[in-house]
């Protein structure tokens, strides 16, 4: 393969493979069926070599064979039956449901549009447990209404209750935690390292405490910000929050956004390692 900048195909053995060398230590090529077959011939070592430096610039590929079905037999129908029953409706985007850790039988419904509701005695209460809509970023307006029904991948993305929620002697008594997508309005604890000027929004983790007067309401004056993270793109946000058996709060974050593992937030490719990445129709070799 050519090492000349922006040369495509002309010096490679198989132009149909569409080799592309941009001169930045990255070579891309199309993984055709013929090339795959040639790379998997018994007794051959799949690899590449530079057309101008055959003996010094060489490398190997690792071809991963298709996975076999670990359970080839048909799964027999069992006796367990599952019934689905509607417990609430009319919510823009309910993304999670958590039971109250006490004996109240309440269910907390997390709605991406910015609300946490309570279902009690199979009834959705009209007053939200927590309303953070005023803290969220303005939606992109996919359908043009720019309201709670026109959100994107951002919003209220997670909620967790402290393991000590029901224990009056525990520091986590009556405390919950939220994951929200908020405007870039305060200094971040974690910034995008490679392009700090590209900030779409901020992922914010906050702590809230239950109202002393109403067990079905959060006292919004108790909000304590735990963490703020710069987010370079609007999509791929993650958002799940959960306490582990070790008592720590675990936070899931996305890959930075954009698409095809590119764009600000994905990090830099290391130059001292070789990796092979396959997509649906191509793969990329990085040296």
C-alpha positions as CSV (number, residue, x, y, z in Angstrom):
1,X,0.0,0.0,0.0
2,X,1.2,3.5,-0.8
3,X,2.7,5.8,1.7
4,X,2.3,8.8,-0.5
5,X,-0.1,11.5,0.8
6,X,-3.7,11.3,-0.5
7,X,-2.8,8.4,-3.0
8,X,-5.8,6.2,-3.6
9,X,-5.6,2.8,-5.2
10,X,-3.0,3.3,-7.9
11,X,0.0,1.6,-6.3
12,X,-2.0,-1.2,-4.6
13,X,-2.3,-4.8,-5.8
14,X,-6.1,-4.8,-5.9
15,X,-7.6,-1.4,-6.8
16,X,-11.1,-2.9,-6.1
17,X,-10.2,-2.8,-2.4
18,X,-10.0,1.0,-2.5
19,X,-6.9,1.6,-0.4
20,X,-6.7,5.1,1.0
21,X,-3.6,6.6,2.7
22,X,-4.1,10.1,3.9
23,X,-0.5,10.5,5.1
24,X,-1.5,10.6,8.8
25,X,-0.4,7.0,9.6
26,X,-4.0,5.8,8.9
27,X,-4.8,3.5,6.0
28,X,-8.4,2.6,5.1
29,X,-9.7,0.0,2.8
30,X,-12.9,-1.8,1.7
31,X,-13.3,-5.3,3.1
32,X,-14.6,-7.1,0.0
33,X,-15.8,-10.7,0.1
34,X,-12.8,-11.7,-2.1
35,X,-10.4,-10.1,0.2
36,X,-12.0,-11.8,3.2
37,X,-11.7,-15.1,1.5
38,X,-8.1,-14.5,0.6
39,X,-7.3,-13.6,4.2
40,X,-8.8,-16.7,5.6
41,X,-7.2,-19.3,3.3
42,X,-5.7,-22.1,5.3
43,X,-1.9,-21.8,5.6
44,X,-1.8,-18.1,4.8
45,X,-1.1,-15.3,7.2
46,X,-3.4,-12.3,6.4
47,X,-1.6,-9.0,6.3
48,X,-0.3,-6.1,4.3
49,X,3.0,-4.7,2.9
50,X,4.0,-1.4,1.5
51,X,4.6,-1.5,-2.2
52,X,7.7,0.7,-1.9
53,X,9.1,-0.9,1.3
54,X,8.1,-4.5,1.0
55,X,10.7,-5.8,3.5
56,X,10.4,-3.1,6.2
57,X,6.8,-1.9,6.2
58,X,4.6,-5.0,6.9
59,X,1.8,-5.9,9.3
60,X,-0.6,-8.7,10.1
61,X,-4.4,-8.7,10.3
62,X,-6.4,-10.8,12.7
63,X,-9.5,-12.2,11.1
64,X,-12.3,-13.0,13.6
65,X,-14.4,-15.9,12.4
66,X,-18.2,-15.5,12.6
67,X,-19.7,-16.5,16.0
68,X,-21.5,-19.8,16.2
69,X,-24.8,-20.1,17.9
70,X,-24.1,-21.2,21.5
71,X,-27.6,-22.6,21.8
72,X,-28.4,-24.2,18.5
73,X,-31.3,-26.2,19.9
74,X,-34.8,-24.7,20.1
75,X,-35.7,-23.5,23.5
76,X,-38.7,-25.4,24.7
77,X,-41.8,-23.5,25.7
78,X,-42.1,-23.3,29.5
79,X,-45.0,-22.9,31.9
80,X,-44.2,-19.4,33.1
81,X,-46.6,-16.8,31.8
82,X,-46.0,-13.0,31.7
83,X,-48.8,-10.5,31.5
84,X,-48.4,-6.8,30.7
85,X,-50.7,-4.3,32.3
86,X,-50.8,-0.6,31.7
87,X,-50.2,1.3,34.9
88,X,-49.8,4.9,33.5
89,X,-50.1,6.6,30.1
90,X,-49.8,10.0,28.5
91,X,-46.1,10.5,29.5
92,X,-43.8,11.9,26.7
93,X,-40.8,9.5,27.3
94,X,-40.8,7.3,30.5
95,X,-37.3,5.8,30.6
96,X,-37.1,4.1,34.0
97,X,-39.3,2.8,36.9
98,X,-38.0,2.3,40.4
99,X,-39.9,1.0,43.5
100,X,-39.7,3.0,46.7
101,X,-37.4,1.3,49.2
102,X,-40.0,1.7,52.0
103,X,-43.3,-0.2,52.5
104,X,-45.4,2.4,50.8
105,X,-45.7,0.4,47.5
106,X,-45.0,3.6,45.5
107,X,-43.3,3.5,42.1
108,X,-41.1,6.3,40.8
109,X,-41.4,7.0,37.0
110,X,-38.5,8.9,35.5
111,X,-39.6,10.8,32.4
112,X,-36.9,12.1,30.0
113,X,-38.9,15.4,29.5
114,X,-37.9,16.4,33.0
115,X,-40.3,14.9,35.5
116,X,-40.3,12.2,38.1
117,X,-43.8,11.0,38.9
118,X,-45.2,8.7,41.5
119,X,-47.6,5.8,41.0
120,X,-49.4,5.0,44.2
121,X,-52.2,2.4,44.5
122,X,-52.0,2.0,40.7
123,X,-52.8,5.7,40.2
124,X,-50.4,8.2,38.6
125,X,-50.4,11.2,41.0
126,X,-50.9,14.5,39.3
127,X,-48.2,16.4,41.2
128,X,-44.7,15.3,40.2
129,X,-42.2,14.1,42.8
130,X,-39.6,16.3,41.1
131,X,-39.7,18.7,38.2
132,X,-36.4,19.7,36.6
133,X,-37.7,20.9,33.2
134,X,-36.4,24.4,33.8
135,X,-32.9,23.1,34.2
136,X,-32.8,21.1,30.9
137,X,-31.4,22.2,27.6
138,X,-33.8,23.4,24.9
139,X,-34.6,20.5,22.6
140,X,-33.4,20.5,19.0
141,X,-37.0,20.7,17.7
142,X,-37.2,17.5,15.7
143,X,-41.0,18.0,15.1
144,X,-40.9,21.8,15.5
145,X,-42.9,22.3,18.7
146,X,-39.9,22.8,21.1
147,X,-41.9,21.5,24.1
148,X,-41.9,18.4,26.3
149,X,-43.0,16.3,23.3
150,X,-40.1,17.5,21.1
151,X,-37.1,16.3,23.1
152,X,-33.9,14.6,21.7
153,X,-31.4,12.3,23.3
154,X,-30.8,14.7,26.2
155,X,-33.0,15.4,29.2
156,X,-33.6,13.8,32.5
157,X,-31.7,10.6,31.9
158,X,-31.4,8.9,35.3
159,X,-32.4,8.7,38.9
160,X,-31.2,6.7,41.9
161,X,-32.3,6.5,45.5
162,X,-29.6,6.3,48.2
163,X,-29.3,2.9,49.9
164,X,-29.8,4.6,53.2
165,X,-33.0,6.3,52.0
166,X,-35.2,4.8,54.7
167,X,-32.6,5.0,57.6
168,X,-32.9,8.1,59.7
169,X,-29.3,7.7,61.0
170,X,-27.8,7.3,57.6
171,X,-26.2,10.3,55.7
172,X,-28.3,9.2,52.7
173,X,-31.6,9.4,54.5
174,X,-34.3,10.6,52.1
175,X,-31.7,11.5,49.4
176,X,-32.0,10.9,45.6
177,X,-29.7,11.6,42.7
178,X,-30.4,12.7,39.2
179,X,-28.6,12.8,35.8
180,X,-29.6,15.8,33.6
181,X,-28.5,17.4,30.4
182,X,-28.1,21.1,31.2
183,X,-26.9,24.2,29.4
184,X,-23.2,25.2,29.5
185,X,-23.8,27.5,32.5
186,X,-21.1,26.7,35.0
187,X,-17.5,25.5,35.1
188,X,-17.2,21.8,34.5
189,X,-15.4,19.3,36.8
190,X,-14.5,17.3,33.7
191,X,-13.8,19.0,30.3
192,X,-13.4,17.6,26.8
193,X,-9.6,17.3,26.6
194,X,-8.9,17.6,22.9
195,X,-11.3,20.4,21.8
196,X,-12.5,22.4,24.8
197,X,-14.3,24.9,22.6
198,X,-16.8,22.3,21.4
199,X,-19.4,22.1,24.2
200,X,-23.0,21.2,23.3
201,X,-24.3,20.8,26.9
202,X,-23.2,19.5,30.3
203,X,-24.1,16.3,32.0
204,X,-24.9,17.1,35.6
205,X,-25.2,14.8,38.7
206,X,-27.1,16.3,41.6
207,X,-28.3,15.3,45.0
208,X,-31.8,16.2,46.3
209,X,-33.6,15.6,49.7
210,X,-37.2,14.6,50.3
211,X,-39.5,17.3,51.7
212,X,-40.0,17.1,55.5
213,X,-43.6,18.0,55.0
214,X,-44.6,15.8,52.0
215,X,-43.2,12.3,51.4
216,X,-44.3,12.6,47.8
217,X,-42.3,15.7,47.0
218,X,-38.6,16.7,46.8
219,X,-37.5,19.9,48.5
220,X,-35.9,21.7,45.6
221,X,-34.0,24.1,47.9
222,X,-31.9,21.1,49.0
223,X,-30.3,20.6,45.6
224,X,-26.5,19.9,45.8
225,X,-24.5,19.6,42.6
226,X,-22.1,16.6,42.7
227,X,-20.5,16.7,39.3
228,X,-20.7,18.6,36.0
229,X,-19.2,17.2,32.8
230,X,-18.8,19.0,29.5
231,X,-20.5,17.2,26.6
232,X,-19.3,18.0,23.1
233,X,-22.3,16.6,21.2
234,X,-26.0,16.4,21.8
235,X,-26.3,12.6,21.4
236,X,-24.8,9.4,23.0
237,X,-25.3,10.6,26.6
238,X,-25.7,7.5,28.7
239,X,-27.5,8.5,31.9
240,X,-28.1,5.4,34.0
241,X,-27.5,5.9,37.7
242,X,-27.3,3.0,40.2
243,X,-25.8,2.3,43.6
244,X,-23.6,-0.8,43.8
245,X,-23.4,-3.3,46.6
246,X,-20.3,-1.4,47.7
247,X,-22.4,1.7,48.4
248,X,-20.9,3.7,45.6
249,X,-23.0,5.6,43.1
250,X,-22.2,4.4,39.5
251,X,-22.7,6.8,36.6
252,X,-23.0,5.7,32.9
253,X,-21.7,8.1,30.3
254,X,-21.9,7.9,26.5
255,X,-18.9,8.0,24.1
256,X,-19.0,11.7,23.4
257,X,-21.5,11.8,20.6
258,X,-21.3,12.5,16.8
259,X,-21.1,9.3,14.8
260,X,-18.8,6.6,13.4
261,X,-16.4,7.0,16.4
262,X,-15.3,10.4,15.3
263,X,-15.8,14.0,16.3
264,X,-14.7,15.9,19.4
265,X,-15.0,13.8,22.6
266,X,-13.8,10.5,21.2
267,X,-10.2,11.0,22.1
268,X,-7.0,10.7,20.0
269,X,-5.7,7.5,18.4
270,X,-2.5,6.3,19.9
271,X,0.5,6.1,17.6
272,X,2.3,3.3,19.4
273,X,-0.4,0.6,18.9
274,X,-1.9,-1.1,15.9
275,X,-5.7,-1.6,16.0
276,X,-8.1,-2.9,13.4
277,X,-11.7,-1.7,13.5
278,X,-14.4,-3.2,11.3
279,X,-17.6,-1.5,10.3
280,X,-20.4,-2.9,8.1
281,X,-18.4,-2.4,4.9
282,X,-14.9,-1.3,5.8
283,X,-12.2,-1.5,8.3
284,X,-9.5,0.9,9.3
285,X,-5.9,0.2,10.2
286,X,-4.1,2.7,12.5
287,X,-0.4,2.5,13.1
